[in-house]
Amino acid sequence: MDEKYKIAMIGLGSIGKRHLRNVDKVLKGRGVKYSIDLIRRKNSHDIEESLKEFISTIYTDYDNVPDGYDIIFITNPTHLHYDSIKKYNNKTRHMFIEKPVFSESVVELSDLSLDNNGVYYVACPLRYTDVIQYVKRNIRLDKVYSARVICSSYLPDWRPEVDYRTTYSAYIDKGGGVSIDLIHEWDYLIYLFGKPDCVKNFRGKISHLEIDSDDLSIYIAKYKNMMVEVHLDYFGKKAIRELQLFTPDDTIIVDILNNEIRYLNGNEVVKFNTDRNAFYIKEIENFFDILEGYKSNENDIYMALTTLRIAKEGKLS
């Protein structure tokens, strides 16, 4: 294949840098030519030397940003997503939008003037982990009585080089708070089980952390033949990220952090040895497969907004 993609990226934080490197790896592996421009604020930090080789042109003024991009990656802070999509939608055929899709669950999609022929993919990387794919393919999910999800970690440890009090996670008006910061959990639950019939949510600022966003969010969800508990927090000193499945024959621990499945009754452990970047690579591969017509877009803006409403509001519509 000798096609060339004209790509732009808005924002170059930690996830933007990861996507930049992974796009380079995937497209070079496919023998596809590409160029990547960067759109950023004038007062942004200097770009690392190791990243400069991937970037063609840097734009800091909207009026200078050209039309005709094949893809724009929206990887700036969540509270800027809506305006960025609205502002740059007419300059690209497709968009890759980092999760969560928006910071607010009540938005006017009609104002975005989305192209019916465009792909608007919203990131959902945990779907591509070996453990979630194992659950999807190997466990009879219709036989699950109950599921329990926990994602617990200590916010100051997330970005050790940065004061956690200055990050977007600390501020509710910047899209912070565990309810949407950890939307991954609801995303993979809906991927595995579909939408629940009913959701109840309690959340708040509970711990000593110096933030104004919620640091604890607990959900109870009811499906037709099962129930789900979800626990999300910013204050757990020992990181835990698990999906626990209770079935007629076993209790199955899906350990996302340690990349393994444990059958407690059967005394069986299934281990996977892929590195942490592997599922991000798979997501970028899947995105380009969607653009090239090999796969369908299973997490467009509309689906991602449904997930956001459940996570943020505890509402199904």
N, C-alpha and C positions, 0 to 999 in steps of 0.2 A: 504494500500500500504506500502511495506517495502523496497522499492528501496532506494539506497543511492547515492546521487550526490557528486562527487568530484569537488569542485569549487575553483577557484582562483580569486583574485581581484587585478587589477593593479591600484594603486592610492587609497588614502583614504582621499579625500577632503570632502566637505560638502555633495555632491551628493553620493559619495562612502559610506559614513557613513549611509546615508538614505537607500541605497540599501542593505547594510549589515544587518541592522536591519529588513528591510522588507522581505528579503529572509528568515531570521530566522523565522519571524512570519508566512509567507505563508507556508513554508515547515513543520514547526511544526504543523500548523493547518491541514495539509494534512496527518500527520503521516508519513512523509518521513524523513529518516535519511540523514544527510549531513555532510560534513566537508568543511571548508573554509580556504584556505591559503591566505596570503597576500604577494604580490610582490611589493617591494618599493625600493627607493634609500636609501643608507646608512645614508645620512644626513637628512632624513625626521624627522618630529616632533614626539615626543613621542605619543604613542597611549593612548587614554582616558581609564581609568580603566573600564568604563561601556561597552567598546567594546571588551576588551580582551577575554571575555568569548566566543565570537563568532569565534575567530581566532585560528586555529590549529597550523600552522607553518608560520613563516615570512622568506621570502627569499630576499636577497639583491644582490645576484650574479646569473646571468642567468645560468651559468654552473651547479648550484645546483638545479635549478627548475626542478622538475620531469616531465615526460611525463604522458599522460593518464588522463588528466582532462576531465570532461564532459562539463564544462562551464568555460570560463574565462570572467570576467567582465572588460571592458576597461573603466575606470573612471578617468584616468589621464587627464592633460590638452589637449585641442583639437589638438594643433600642434604636439603632440606626438602619436596621434591615429594611423596614417598610419604605422609608424615604429613599434609600439607595436603589431599591427595586424600581420604585416609581420614577426616579430621576434617570436611571440608566437603561431601563427596559427597551427604549427605542434605539439603543445603540448595539443591541446584540440579538442573536437568534435564540440563544438558550442561556439558562442560568443554573449554577450550582450554588445553593444557599445553605450556609452553615446553620446548624440547629442552635437554639430553637428558631423556628421560622420568623417569628415576631416576638416582641416583648409583651404585647397586648393581644388578648384573644378576640377582642371586638375590633375588627378592621373593615374597611370598605374595599373589598377586592376589586370592585368595578372601577375604582379610581386608579388601579395599577395598569389598566389597559393591557392585560396579558394577551399574548399572541396564541391563538388556538393551535397553531402549528409548532409552537415553541415547547421545549422541555424545561420545566422548572422543577428541578430535583432538590429535595431538602435532605441534608445529611442525616444518616441513621446508622453509624458505623458498627454499633454493637450487634446488629443483625448479621454482620459478616464474620463475627468471631467463630472459631471452631466449635466452641461449646454451645452457642445458640443454634448454629447450623446442625449440630448433632441432635439437639432437642427437637428441632423442626423435622428432622428426617427419621429419627430412630425411636422416639417415645410416642406412645399412643396418648395424645393430648386429650382426646375425648374421654379417657378413663381417669383423668386427674380429678380428685375430689376437691383439692384445695391447693393454692399456691401462695407462697410467702416470699416477698422480695425485700431485700435490705441493701441499701447503699449508704454506708457510713464511713466518713473520713474526716480528717482535721483540716479545715480550710487553710490555716497558715502553712500547712505542708504542701499545698497544691502547687504553689509557685515560690519555692524557697528563696529565690533571688529578689522577690518583690514583696513589699509590705501588703499583706492581705487587705488592709483597711483602705487601700487605694485602688483595688481592683473592682471591676464591674460587679463581681459576685457580692460585694458588700452593700450594694445600693439597689434597692427595689426599683428605682426609676431608671436604672441602666440595664434592667433585665436580670438582676441578681436574685438570689434566693433559691433554696434547694428545690422548690416546686417546679421551676422551669430550668434551672441550671442542670438538674439531674433528670431531665425529660427523657434521657436514654431509657430509663427503666420502663416508663409507660410505652415508649415506642416499641421495645421488643415484646412487651406483654401483648400489645395489640397485634403485632406481627404474628405471635404464636397463637393467641386465643381469640382475636377479634375484639370488637368493642364490647364493653360490659353493658348490662341492662340498667345498672344503677351504681352510682358512686357517692360516697360520703368522704369528706376531707376535713381534717383539723390541722392547722399549721400555726406557727408563731415564732417569735424570737425568744428563745428559752435560755440559752447559754450565756457565758461571760464574754463571748466574742464581740468586738467593737464594730458592729455592723447594724444597718437598719432593715436588712432583708430577713426573711424567715430562715431560720437555721434548723427547723424541724418541721416535717410535713408527713402526716400519716393518713393513709387512705384505706377504706374498706370498699371493695367492689363486688357486686353480685352478678354472676352469669346465670344462664339457665340451669346448668347442672353443676356449678362449682362456685367457690368464692376465692377472692384474692385479697391479701394484705400487703400493703406497700409502706415501707419505712425509709425515709430519706433524711439524712442529717449532715451538718457541717462540723460536728464536734466530736466524732468518734476518734479516739487516740490510736486505735488499731484499725486500719482500713479493712472493710468487709464489703464485698460486692457479690451477692449470691441470689440465685433463684432456687427456692426449695419447693419441690413438687411432692405432694402426698398422694399416693396411688393405692389401689387395693393390695398390691404386692410389695411395695417398697417405698422408702423415703429417699428421694433423689436430690442430691445437692449439686447444683450447677454453679461451680465456683469460677466466676468470670476473671477475678484477679489472678488466680493460680492456674487458669486454663485447664481445668479438669472437671470430670463428672464423677461423683461418688454415690454408689448404691449402698446405703447403710445396711439394709437387711441382707442383700446379696453379697456383701463384702467384696465388691468389685470397684475398681478405680480405672477410669479411662482418662489417660493423660494426653495432652497435645503439646507439642514443642515449638510452635511457631512464635516469633517475636512479636512485640507489642504493635509494631508498625504493619504487620501482615494484614490485619483486617482493614486498615485504612487504605492499603494498596488495593485490596479486593474491591473496596467501595469505588475507588477511582476507575478501576477496570470496568466495573458494572456500569458506572456513569457513561463511559465512552461506548459501551455495548448498547446502552439505551439510545444514544445519539446516532449510532450506526444501524439501528433498527433490529438488533438481535434480541433485545429484551424490552419489556414494558416498564414504564415508570411507576413503581409501586408506592412511592412516597412523594407525590407532588404537593404543591402548596395547599390544596384542599384537604388532602389526607393529613398533612402535617398540622394544619390548623385545627382539625378535629382532635388530634392528640394533644395539642396545646390547650384546648378548652377543657379537656379532662384533667390535665395536669395543673393548670392554673386556676380553674374555676370549679373543678369537680362537677362539670356539666357535660352532657353528651352532645349538645348542639348549641 
